Every structure is written in structure tokens, then in C-alpha cells.
Amino acid sequence: MIPRIVHTPIAPRELPKQLATPRRVAPEVVASTLPGPGRDRLAGGAVLAVTTGQQPGLFTGPLYTIYKALSAIALAGRLERERGVPVVPVFWVAGDDHDFAEANHASFLNAAGELVHIVLRERPAEAPLVPLARERCGDEIRAALEQLTSGTPDTEFKGDVVRWLEAAYRPEATVADACAAALNALLGPRGLAVFRAYDRGAKQAAAAWVLRGLDQTLADGYAPVFVEAAQGRDRLEPHGDAWVTRRSRERFARADLERLGREAPERLSPNVLLRPVVEAALLPTLAYAAGPAELKYLRDAAPLYDALGVTRQTPVPRWSGVLVEHRVEKLLQRHGLALEALDGKPGELEARLVRESLSPEAAESFGTLRQEIETGYAGLARVVAAVDPTLERTVQSARNAALAGTQEIEKKLIASLKRESETLLRQISRARDAVYPQGEPQERALTLASFLIRYGPGLLDALGDEVARWADAP
């Protein structure tokens, strides 16, 4: 049974209203796109594009990477029907990114429904910050694949899912290439053009735009441009007629950076604000399917669009949602809970449910006792006040102690019920792991692979249909 898919909107969806003229995509950009129907359409003539993107991740990263791609596909379909021109969904694989700690792990639910973390390896603190486009998966990828394989249930779909990942995530492949290949195999047949923005051809096409960014200085005092230097990918700070790297303090004259643009363009890359500007320069981008953070920085990037003379694409909040599996659904229905009830501090929901499991007689007894304490001590306080007002504080302290004693008895009784309710507590813990693992939204933590192992390609079809309904809604 396919899980229930619950839409959790990021922000109101607004489609692009601006007019846009289709144009041809440069051959270098097309060549940097993985083979498939999407690339064929990019190469076929004048087009528009709906783009999205994400840094590479282990086993395609968290669910929201897939949701971004499906959003771009669905939005492109709607805009093509409405405008009567070809609109291609493009996924920008941000292989320039150097944050290995964000890309080296994946989380999934094992056969028992427990949360499991896979970590490929850690990068030593002193190691250069190499872009993910040059960080190989290494031999550790075999152990990571084995951990996923052994930890997930045996189903009719498991073999295909494991083969899909094994074909992409190979020891000799870079993390960026592996993620791009996996996305292309999964969503390329649905029309997604997977663009390797770190490919040499793409870097050559982007170099002129990146170099223009050198003349812009951001509020933090740095240019919106990175250069790969002695300590890896590094920011550039303007110093007179040159730029100095933030960590290694290497000095680059403009001529040095222009030479890199010609001879080693892979060493230059835009920062998070300049990247969408470069994207809009390389691709005829009509809209960008954006997550919460991107919605903010796309607004912040507005001055760079103006400075470089690039037309800004419309940010559209991507589809966001939760997969509610049957066992979680049953638990919620049994106890009359909403999904949001699982998004709290560990222990809060458990204590509430156990407290509600107290017999009516017990709950009534505690309520009656509290009322009697309040009433009795209120009467005593009046008597004492008439005789010796200095004793009022003593009466108040005695009242508080009596109420505290009652509360302590109730806490101990609930603790005893908790010990007797281990099954319920285990179910709640696993439901929380499934919906808000470690307090995070499901889509930001869990990877798609374990869900595909459980439910097969029908899940991807169901997600695609749900996202399409979202895109087509008025």
C-alpha cells in the first residue's frame, strides 16, 4: 500500500507572469547535460526552462532533492501547455559545492522502522575543501551500499533499487557524478535534463559571467566568487587591484583570474548569490523551483542580476510534503492525533498519551484532591489571617507542599504506566522517526531509496501525480 502523501506548503505558489522569449542553449551547456529526453529537447532549438538544483548527496540526498526535481518537471509541463512553447525542466547539479559534511551521509528507516544513519566517511579537518565534483566516492561506498541493503526489508523491488544505486555510486565516481547519474536514471525518462554545472564545457560557458562577478562586493566584504586555491575552494576578498583568498591568503590579480577562466575554469565558481544569476545567463530560465532558504537568497541576489544585466527568473516555492506510512497512519487514527503532534520534544507526546490512559477514577481522584487542598487551605488562610497575619506565608508554603506532593504521586503513577506501556512508547518513537526524524521534517532527513525498496516505482508515480496536481492547481 502506497503511503498517504500529505502536502505541506512552504509558501503560496505564484507562477511566473513575465513574458519570455525562447532561445537556443549553447552547445557547451547541452554537452554538459546527461543524455536523455531533456537534453534532446535542450538541443532541439529555441526553448524556455524551469530550473532547480541542489548540491550532490549520498544516494541522491534527502527527499527534498527529489521533490525539487518533480516540482520542476510539473511546473515545466504546465507552463508549456499554457504558453505553447517548449519548456524544459533542468536540474543544476551543484558539484562546485565543497561541503562534504552535507553530502557524505544518508538516513533511512530500517526493516524495523528504526532510524539508521549511513556516513560515507569524514573529511579530515585539515584537508583542502575540494569540490564534490572532484571528491570520489572511494571504496567506502561499498560498505555504505551494504548498510542500506542489509538494513532494509527484502521486497520484490529491492534488487532494482540496489542496482540503480550501484550503477551510479561506484568507488571511482565522484560524489557529484554519482548523484547526477542516479538522478538521470530515475527522472531523466520523465523529461528532467540533469545539468552537470561543474563539467568543463559548462565551466567555460560560465567563466565570463563568473569573472564579471569580481567587480561586485557583497555586504560581508567579499566578492561573490570562489577560486580553488591551496586550501581548496576559497572566497575572494578585494584588495586594491587584486583579490586575496580568505583562508590561504593567496593573492590573485585580475589577469591571474582571467587566465584561470581560459585555462582552468573549473577552479572558478559562483557563490550562492551569483549562482542563480549565472544559471539565468546560461539557460533561458523562466522559473526556479526553490526551497525556503533559496526563496530568501534569490531575493538577496537581485542587485547582482541588475549589475550583470541578467533577467531574473521567478522563484516558485517547490512542492513539499510528508509520506505517512500505514503503521504511522494507524497510530495517529487510534489516538486521534494530527501529524503535528509528532513534531515536539521527545517524551511530551508520550507523557500526554500515558496521562490520558489513567482511569477516569484515578484522574477524578487527583482532581478532587487538588480541589480539596485548594479549598481547605483557602479556608485556613482566612482563619489564620484573622488571628495572626504573619502566619499566612506558612499556610501558603504548606498548601504548595501539599499540591507538590500530589503532583509527585501523579508523576510516579504515570512513570509506572509508562513502564507498562512500552509497546505504545516504541510505536510513538518510531512514528516520530518516520515523520520528524531527530526533530527535522522528513523531507530534510530521509532518503528516497528505502521508500522505493518498500513501495517500488508506484511510489514515484504517486509522488509525480501529487506534484502535478499541485502545479496544475489554480
Backbone hydrogen bonds, N-H to C=O, Kabsch-Sander energy under -0.5 kcal/mol:
donor,donor_aa,acceptor,acceptor_aa,energy
4,R,324,V,-2.2
6,V,4,R,-0.6
6,V,322,V,-2.8
7,H,5,I,-0.6
8,T,320,S,-2.8
23,R,47,V,-2.2
25,V,42,L,-0.7
29,V,26,A,-0.7
30,V,26,A,-2.1
31,A,27,P,-2.8
32,S,28,E,-0.9
33,T,30,V,-1.8
34,L,194,V,-2.6
40,D,36,G,-2.2
41,R,37,P,-2.0
42,L,38,G,-2.1
43,A,39,R,-2.1
44,G,40,D,-0.5
44,G,41,R,-0.7
45,G,42,L,-0.5
47,V,23,R,-2.3
48,L,86,P,-2.4
49,A,284,P,-2.2
50,V,88,V,-2.0
51,T,49,A,-0.5
51,T,287,A,-2.5
52,T,90,V,-1.7
54,Q,92,W,-1.5
58,L,103,A,-0.8
58,L,105,H,-0.5
60,T,57,G,-1.3
61,G,58,L,-1.7
63,L,446,L,-2.2
64,Y,443,E,-2.3
65,T,62,P,-1.8
66,I,62,P,-0.6
66,I,63,L,-0.8
67,Y,63,L,-2.1
68,K,64,Y,-2.3
69,A,65,T,-1.8
70,L,66,I,-2.8
71,S,67,Y,-2.1
72,A,68,K,-2.3
73,I,69,A,-2.3
74,A,70,L,-2.5
75,L,71,S,-2.8
76,A,72,A,-2.4
77,G,73,I,-1.9
78,R,74,A,-2.1
79,L,75,L,-2.7
80,E,76,A,-2.3
81,R,77,G,-1.8
82,E,78,R,-2.3
83,R,79,L,-2.5
84,G,80,E,-1.9
88,V,48,L,-2.7
90,V,50,V,-2.7
91,F,193,A,-3.0
92,W,52,T,-3.1
92,W,90,V,-0.6
93,V,91,F,-0.9
93,V,195,F,-2.7
94,A,54,Q,-1.9
94,A,92,W,-0.8
95,G,93,V,-2.2
97,D,94,A,-1.4
100,F,98,H,-1.7
102,E,99,D,-1.2
103,A,99,D,-0.6
103,A,100,F,-1.0
104,N,100,F,-1.7
106,A,118,I,-2.1
107,S,445,A,-0.7
108,F,116,V,-2.3
110,N,108,F,-0.5
110,N,114,E,-2.8
111,A,151,G,-2.0
113,G,110,N,-2.2
116,V,108,F,-2.8
118,I,106,A,-3.2
120,L,104,N,-3.7
127,A,124,P,-1.7
129,L,231,Q,-2.0
130,V,128,P,-2.0
132,L,97,D,-3.0
133,A,95,G,-2.0
134,R,131,P,-2.3
135,E,132,L,-0.6
136,R,134,R,-0.8
137,C,173,A,-3.3
138,G,171,P,-2.4
141,I,138,G,-1.8
142,R,139,D,-1.6
143,A,139,D,-0.6
144,A,140,E,-1.9
145,L,141,I,-2.4
146,E,142,R,-2.2
147,Q,143,A,-2.3
148,L,144,A,-1.9
149,T,145,L,-2.6
150,S,146,E,-3.1
151,G,147,Q,-1.3
152,T,148,L,-1.0
152,T,149,T,-0.5
155,T,153,P,-0.7
157,F,453,I,-0.5
158,K,155,T,-0.7
161,V,157,F,-1.9
162,V,158,K,-2.7
163,R,159,G,-2.4
164,W,160,D,-2.3
165,L,161,V,-2.0
166,E,162,V,-2.9
167,A,163,R,-2.1
168,A,164,W,-0.8
168,A,165,L,-0.5
169,Y,165,L,-3.4
170,R,168,A,-1.5
173,A,170,R,-1.3
175,V,132,L,-0.5
175,V,135,E,-2.9
176,A,132,L,-1.6
178,A,174,T,-2.7
179,C,175,V,-2.1
180,A,176,A,-2.5
181,A,177,D,-2.6
182,A,178,A,-2.3
183,L,179,C,-2.5
184,N,180,A,-2.4
185,A,181,A,-2.4
186,L,182,A,-1.9
187,L,183,L,-3.2
188,G,183,L,-0.6
188,G,184,N,-1.7
190,R,187,L,-1.0
191,G,188,G,-2.3
192,L,187,L,-1.7
193,A,89,P,-2.9
194,V,192,L,-0.7
195,F,91,F,-2.8
195,F,193,A,-0.9
196,R,32,S,-2.5
196,R,194,V,-0.6
197,A,93,V,-0.8
197,A,195,F,-1.4
199,D,196,R,-2.1
203,K,199,D,-2.7
204,Q,200,R,-2.5
205,A,201,G,-2.1
206,A,202,A,-1.9
207,A,203,K,-1.5
208,A,204,Q,-0.5
209,W,206,A,-0.6
210,V,206,A,-2.4
211,L,207,A,-2.8
212,R,208,A,-1.4
213,G,209,W,-1.0
213,G,210,V,-0.7
214,L,211,L,-1.4
215,D,212,R,-1.3
216,Q,213,G,-1.8
218,L,222,Y,-3.0
221,G,218,L,-2.1
223,A,236,L,-2.9
225,V,223,A,-0.5
226,F,269,S,-3.4
227,V,234,D,-2.6
228,E,267,R,-2.3
229,A,227,V,-0.7
229,A,232,G,-2.5
232,G,229,A,-1.9
233,R,129,L,-2.6
234,D,227,V,-2.5
236,L,225,V,-1.1
237,E,244,V,-2.7
239,H,242,A,-3.5
242,A,239,H,-1.7
243,W,252,F,-2.5
244,V,237,E,-2.6
245,T,250,E,-2.3
246,R,235,R,-1.9
249,R,245,T,-0.9
252,F,243,W,-3.2
254,R,241,D,-0.7
257,L,253,A,-2.0
258,E,254,R,-2.8
259,R,255,A,-2.0
260,L,256,D,-1.9
261,G,257,L,-2.1
262,R,258,E,-1.3
263,E,259,R,-3.2
264,A,260,L,-2.3
267,R,264,A,-2.3
268,L,265,P,-1.7
269,S,226,F,-1.9
271,N,224,P,-2.2
275,R,271,N,-2.5
277,V,273,L,-0.5
278,V,274,L,-2.4
279,E,275,R,-2.5
280,A,276,P,-2.1
281,A,277,V,-1.4
282,L,278,V,-2.2
283,L,279,E,-2.6
285,T,283,L,-2.5
286,L,49,A,-3.5
287,A,49,A,-1.0
288,Y,314,T,-2.7
289,A,51,T,-2.7
290,A,288,Y,-0.9
290,A,316,V,-2.5
295,L,291,G,-2.1
296,K,292,P,-1.0
297,Y,293,A,-2.3
298,L,294,E,-2.6
299,R,295,L,-0.8
299,R,296,K,-0.5
300,D,296,K,-2.0
301,A,297,Y,-1.4
302,A,299,R,-1.5
304,L,301,A,-1.2
305,Y,301,A,-1.5
306,D,302,A,-1.9
307,A,303,P,-2.5
308,L,304,L,-2.2
309,G,305,Y,-0.8
309,G,306,D,-0.6
310,V,305,Y,-2.4
314,T,286,L,-1.8
316,V,288,Y,-3.2
318,R,290,A,-3.0
322,V,6,V,-2.3
324,V,4,R,-3.2
324,V,322,V,-0.7
325,E,323,L,-0.8
329,E,325,E,-2.7
330,K,326,H,-2.6
331,L,327,R,-1.5
332,L,328,V,-2.5
333,Q,329,E,-2.5
334,R,330,K,-2.6
335,H,331,L,-1.7
336,G,333,Q,-0.8
337,L,332,L,-2.9
341,A,338,A,-1.7
342,L,339,L,-2.0
343,D,340,E,-1.6
344,G,342,L,-1.2
348,E,345,K,-2.1
349,L,345,K,-0.6
351,A,347,G,-2.4
352,R,348,E,-2.1
353,L,349,L,-2.7
354,V,350,E,-2.4
355,R,351,A,-2.5
356,E,352,R,-2.3
357,S,353,L,-0.9
358,L,355,R,-1.4
363,A,359,S,-2.6
364,E,360,P,-2.7
365,S,361,E,-2.3
366,F,362,A,-2.3
367,G,363,A,-2.2
368,T,364,E,-2.9
369,L,365,S,-2.6
370,R,366,F,-2.4
371,Q,367,G,-2.2
372,E,368,T,-2.7
373,I,369,L,-2.5
374,E,370,R,-2.6
375,T,371,Q,-2.9
376,G,372,E,-3.2
377,Y,373,I,-2.6
378,A,374,E,-1.8
379,G,375,T,-2.2
380,L,376,G,-2.2
381,A,377,Y,-2.5
382,R,378,A,-1.5
383,V,379,G,-1.8
384,V,380,L,-2.8
385,A,381,A,-2.4
386,A,382,R,-1.5
387,V,383,V,-1.3
388,D,384,V,-3.4
391,L,388,D,-2.3
392,E,389,P,-1.7
395,V,391,L,-2.1
396,Q,392,E,-2.4
397,S,393,R,-2.4
398,A,394,T,-2.1
399,R,395,V,-2.5
400,N,396,Q,-2.5
401,A,397,S,-2.3
402,A,398,A,-2.1
403,L,399,R,-2.4
404,A,400,N,-2.7
405,G,401,A,-2.3
406,T,402,A,-1.9
407,Q,403,L,-2.5
408,E,404,A,-2.5
409,I,405,G,-2.0
410,E,406,T,-2.2
411,K,407,Q,-2.6
412,K,408,E,-2.3
413,L,409,I,-2.2
414,I,410,E,-2.6
415,A,411,K,-2.7
416,S,412,K,-2.0
417,L,413,L,-2.2
418,K,414,I,-2.6
419,R,415,A,-2.0
420,E,416,S,-1.4
421,S,417,L,-0.7
421,S,418,K,-1.1
422,E,419,R,-0.6
425,L,421,S,-2.3
426,R,422,E,-2.4
427,Q,423,T,-2.2
428,I,424,L,-2.4
429,S,425,L,-2.3
430,R,426,R,-2.2
431,A,427,Q,-2.3
432,R,428,I,-2.6
433,D,429,S,-2.1
434,A,430,R,-1.7
435,V,431,A,-1.6
436,Y,432,R,-2.9
439,G,436,Y,-2.2
440,E,437,P,-2.1
442,Q,435,V,-1.4
444,R,441,P,-1.7
445,A,442,Q,-1.6
446,L,442,Q,-2.4
447,T,107,S,-2.5
448,L,61,G,-0.6
451,F,447,T,-0.5
451,F,448,L,-0.8
452,L,448,L,-2.2
453,I,449,A,-2.2
454,R,450,S,-1.5
455,Y,451,F,-2.8
456,G,452,L,-2.5
458,G,455,Y,-0.5
459,L,456,G,-1.8
460,L,456,G,-0.6
461,D,457,P,-2.1
462,A,458,G,-2.4
463,L,459,L,-2.6
464,G,460,L,-2.7
465,D,461,D,-2.5
466,E,462,A,-2.3
467,V,463,L,-2.8
468,A,464,G,-2.1
469,R,465,D,-2.2
470,W,466,E,-1.9
471,A,467,V,-2.6
472,D,468,A,-2.2
473,A,469,R,-0.9
473,A,470,W,-0.6
